[in-house]
Amino acid sequence: MTEEQQHMNSSTVENGERKEKKPIILETDEEKRNRMWSLRIIYFTMFLISLGFSIVLTGIWPYLDKLDPHAGKEFMGLVVAANPLGQMIFSPLFGWWSNKMKSIRLPLMASMAIFCISSGVYSTLDMFENNVKYWMFIARFFVGVSSANIAVCRSYLSAATTVKERTDAVSMMSLAQVLGFVFGPALQAAVTPLGTDGFIFMGFTINMYTAAGWANVFLGVINFVLFLPYYFRDCRIAAKEQMLIQGKETEKETWKSVKIDYTTAWTLIFSFFVISFNFVLLETLGTSLAMDQFAWTKSEALYYMGALLSIGAFVACAAFLLIPPLCRRYSESDLLIWGGFFIMVLGRFIFIPYRGDIPKISLDREFVMENGTMGLYDEDDPMVLGCPAQTQPWCATTLQLQFPEFLTGYMISAVGYPIGVTLIQTIFSKILGARPQGTWMGLFTGAGCVSRIFGPLAVGSFYTRYGTTWIFSVTCAMMVFPMIWLYFLKNRLYIEDVDVKSVEMKNLNSNGTIPKIQNGTNGYIKDKSVINNENETNDEQAKFLANGSS
């Protein structure tokens, strides 16, 4: 075909004038670069917020015990639960706020300012003379308020990705979130050599407990700067993609044409609560469980649990890398049920002790000396290491959880959890469609917050009163229920991926605009697609222009 013939076929005649038919560009190359950069900032934010929660998990109990020896494990559970409590209350509010704003910049910058201030308060608790445990609770509560921006991040990710990109993007966001969860305790372990005394810097005490909070402050300032207009630009594409696919003229028409499957949506929210509860329970319980079952000192527990969680981070990374190829081979629903929930059920079942003897029983730190005065064992004295039967009577009757089972159960969970949370979020986002998802993501995030509230409280009450056999039996049963329910709903979990790359030229109007499509069809779309960006589609444009009138 000659160049003149190609030009003739790439145009139409209207009122005696020849008009070029132009492809519709979903986004330019520069817009795509800005969009990808904005998503990377969102990934970093998710990593930091998760890090802010987990970096103090393994250190909260020994830190609280040092500041106030009479606080007890039950108050420790309240301190850990303060973070998700603040997040639960403010997540729907932040989601609603982001829906009302043209850009998510202001909500996110406000949240990072709160994060830095409250982390700084946590790191200076040794300067408070009275009511230290309550100040710790307040500091952790406002760290939780700042982490309500997770709802905003999830909503933005859904709006800033195409349907085909969604699974990979949510995988990256979940990877960032889980890495924050697992690297937090690793960083806590890394500063353990500072000891409880540490050193003084500019009037502040830097020790193995406060260093974690100062790390949050430093990273929070970096995150705040990244949301300045020079670095972050709000780039949304999901609604535009659906406008082209559905043949709608406005974004509102697009998302209103897709009805929400409320049964499936609420099932996914409940499933997210259950799987998050199980993961947070293990992270919160890990240090005290290890000290009870293996008679470790506080320093040993911090070090070994940090190392174990670091290994879990690499296992989780491998699981995340496997999600996209596995989703191309198996349906997302099957992978969620069998690769996520079933594996988590196995992990919890392995934690139920079934062999060996009871754990080493510890003595009370206070004792009566021969002269009748009260003495106090050192906290690292072998006599006071082990399971405290005085406050936890089950220690004297429940079998010890053996270390191989503890290690195996954790590693299995490190595989199942990332697969589960990633696919729950992916499917949930697709079910909601192209509509603004701030409020729904607030509810979704709130479910995760509830799990993180009940997880620490379960440590403070259920574990303390009933022990390992009961708590892991109950959590195992909790995982089975949503797994079965998801299996019955799995046909409703399937959302078709759409690869948006090219427009069928001959079905456009003569001026290159989108025609009005009758009955909601997308007849102007070739293979359900439009042009993604300029560089990737030059050949496609030439091909379509050459065959536009054939």
Sequence and secondary structure as in RCSB ss.txt:
>XXXX:A:sequence
MTEEQQHMNSSTVENGERKEKKPIILETDEEKRNRMWSLRIIYFTMFLISLGFSIVLTGIWPYLDKLDPHAGKEF
MGLVVAANPLGQMIFSPLFGWWSNKMKSIRLPLMASMAIFCISSGVYSTLDMFENNVKYWMFIARFFVGVSSANI
AVCRSYLSAATTVKERTDAVSMMSLAQVLGFVFGPALQAAVTPLGTDGFIFMGFTINMYTAAGWANVFLGVINFV
LFLPYYFRDCRIAAKEQMLIQGKETEKETWKSVKIDYTTAWTLIFSFFVISFNFVLLETLGTSLAMDQFAWTKSE
ALYYMGALLSIGAFVACAAFLLIPPLCRRYSESDLLIWGGFFIMVLGRFIFIPYRGDIPKISLDREFVMENGTMG
LYDEDDPMVLGCPAQTQPWCATTLQLQFPEFLTGYMISAVGYPIGVTLIQTIFSKILGARPQGTWMGLFTGAGCV
SRIFGPLAVGSFYTRYGTTWIFSVTCAMMVFPMIWLYFLKNRLYIEDVDVKSVEMKNLNSNGTIPKIQNGTNGYI
KDKSVINNENETNDEQAKFLANGSS
>XXXX:A:secstr
  HHHHHHHTEEEETTEEEE    BS  HHHHHHHHHHHHHHHHHHHHHHHHHHTTHHHHHHHHHHH TTSHHHH
HHHHHHHHHHHHHHHHHHHHHHHHHSS SHHHHHHHHHHHHHHHHHHHTGGG  S HHHHHHHHHHHHHHHTTHH
HHHHHHHHHTS HHHHHHHHHHHHHHHHHHHHHHHHHHHHTGGGTTT EEETTEEE TTHHHHHHHHHHHHHHHH
HTSTTT      HHHHHHHHHT SSHHHHHHTS   HHHHHHHHHHHHHHHHHHHHHHHHHHHHHHHHH   HHH
HHHHHHHHHHHHHHHHHHHHHHHHHHHHHS HHHIIIIIIIHHHHHHHHHTS  SS    B   SEEE TTS EE
E  TT GGG SB TTT GGGGTS    HHHHHHHHHHHHHHHHHHHHHHHHHHHHHHTTS  HHHHHHHHHHHHH
HHHHHHHHIIIIIHHH HHHHHHHHHHHHHHHHHHHHHTGGGG         B GGGS TTS     GGG  TTB
BTTB B  TGGGHHHHHHHHHTTT 
